[in-house]
């Protein structure tokens, strides 16, 4: 099982591959564009995904060799840093035969709920 996050941006707030990869490089990850938007990072906590520039869509999931099957905290830091409250976010688990979606909402609501949950844990 692996954790999966999909994000569809609005046309008003496109994200470039350069912006996406720079966020993670600044945090010590080596994010490599392997082929036409397929990417992976095997440094620190491994993750992989697909970045579709023209469609404004990114899918990120844990690597199969990840011990816990959870995405690194930096993925959620990235999600909280995006200024596109109307983007659509979906979070789920890849069971190997398909993805079971647990959460789907606009990014602004996700960011608000996530920050609230963080404050309650402190």
C-alpha angles and dihedrals in degrees: 000000000000133000115245132197123187123188127189113193126210118248090245092062110037119179121214128215088242092057092045096048093041090058091059097037088057087057096051101267125130104218112189126195099221101181133342097331100330107125141174141182118205096174122098106344106003123234137160139190152139127277116199107190097183094047095042092232135131129182119193127185139166119266115254090244092057108122099221100026089234128128117246118262089247090070089061091044086055092050091050091051096057117106099209108099092177095056113115118240126193123186125188149124128274104222092187094259099055143331120276108208114217100173134023123170143122114293095242092060091045091052092048093048093044093051091047091052090049091052091049091054093054 
